[in-house]
Amino acid sequence: EIARWLNAVPFSSDFRPVPLREYLKEADGTVKLRQRTGRMVGANGDPEYDLCTVSPTILPTDPDDPDHVGYLTHEAVAMGKSVMIFCATKKGCQLTAKSVVAYFRRKAAGASAGTPGIPPPSKEALNARKACAQEIERRGLEYSRALAEVIFQGACFHHGNLTPVDRNLVEAAFRQGHVRVLCATSTLGTGVNLPIFRVIFKDAFQGMFTSTGYISQETYRQISGRAGRTGVDDW
């Protein structure tokens, strides 16, 4: 509309310094790459995307990890990378953080020689986790104990109930690599640059699900765009 008003030619670009690869995981564990079709659509000539059906990845079945969030998170953390998991609700953030650290414990207990796993945290990271957890738990808020427990195990959550002080503590621990898993609502969707390698959408909606509650394309782009921020995670 602005282009018509200015009698100008609209120009759009999806270039970003660190390219993103987008995947769709289906209920049966099939993972497909989202890629360009080569066609342009819409009034602005935006590139059209579709799912690649050639050689899709099949994730292993695990009754204790039915949505594969634990598997996908563990895969990235074992590479030394950090993960953000988008959750629809505040309670969902807390439950997801708890389930992910439980998955990590099961993987560590069942690991065998030669099996890729998550390296043990350094002494510096353990001390930083302990100090952060103690500081949060000291305040005695509704979420304090739950947050302190998962932070000590290398994960955290971030939502609208956290105080500004606790948000800063969580973001600092994640930014410094002392914790590698961050479960968040859309409160972290914009304005914060963190070293995120992989963004996982556990839910496709915000709040309690309704037929009109799916996240918008703009919200999806903002949250997925937390991954691969120039200067903080370039791969």
Secondary structure, 3 states (H helix, E strand, C coil): CHHHHHCCCCCCCCCCCCCCCEEEECCCCEEEEEEEEEEEECCCCEEEEEECCCCCEECCCCCCCCCCHHHHHHHHHCCCCCEEEECCCHHHHHHHHHHHHHHHHHHHHHCCCCCCCCCCCCHHHHHHHHHHHHHHHHCCCCCHHHHHHHHHCCEEEECCCCCHHHHHHHHHHHHCCCCCEEEECHHHCCCCCCCECEEEECCCECCCCCCCCECCHHHHHHHHCCECCCCCCCC
